[in-house]
Amino acid sequence: MSSPGAGALIVLPTYQEAGNLPRLVPRIHAAAPAAHILVVDDGSPDGTGRIAAALAADDPRVFLLQRTRKQGLGAAYLAGFAWALDRDYGVVVEMDADLSHDPAALPGLLAAVGDGGADLAIGTRYDNGRVGVVNWPRRRRWLSRGANRFVRLATGLPLSDATSGYRAYRREALEALGLGTVRSNGYAFQVELAHRVWRQGGRVAEHPIVFADRVDGESKLDGGVIVEAAWLVARLALGR
């Protein structure tokens, strides 16, 4: 399938983001005017898919992949990655649709995977001891920092923020990963893909970001997601 004509595609998984999506898309365009956007909506009952369809009808840089039911974060990204690879995009970006990821960081992430750059650039909230989070309760900060320390110690993955969902992949890195074999679906998905790129000899870089907790809508983080992530890290450690 031929390319729609852009080098970078930003994949936005959505579920119940009707209040955030119309505010996010213009900010992405302002930060990265040449990039295209793919909204992967999991059948949001609040009309997020309809809003995305309207945005796509008005702007040739916006596309919608509408799914019929909620299937999880990892499944949404895998569908978006397949869509991007079929259309020959050179860079694919993961980004939350709840306004927690600042589009102002997009130029830095895209530059990091530019010609001769990294295969994967991850937006880190923990750069050189700095904590780049806003409006997080202390318990969540401890949980996030502890999870990333656990990942580093257990797997050897040399990253300060392996769980970050704001990242950019070179096309070649995604093609080499064997995406059809990825089984994690929640936030463990981020750790698994970063680990695969690193273990296969890919170049992984980190770019500092500031993460702001969502204001509108509900968080998708729950206990099952945490258990899945812990189990994945244990498996990766055993396979190390």
Disulfide bonds with the S-S distance in Angstrom:
none
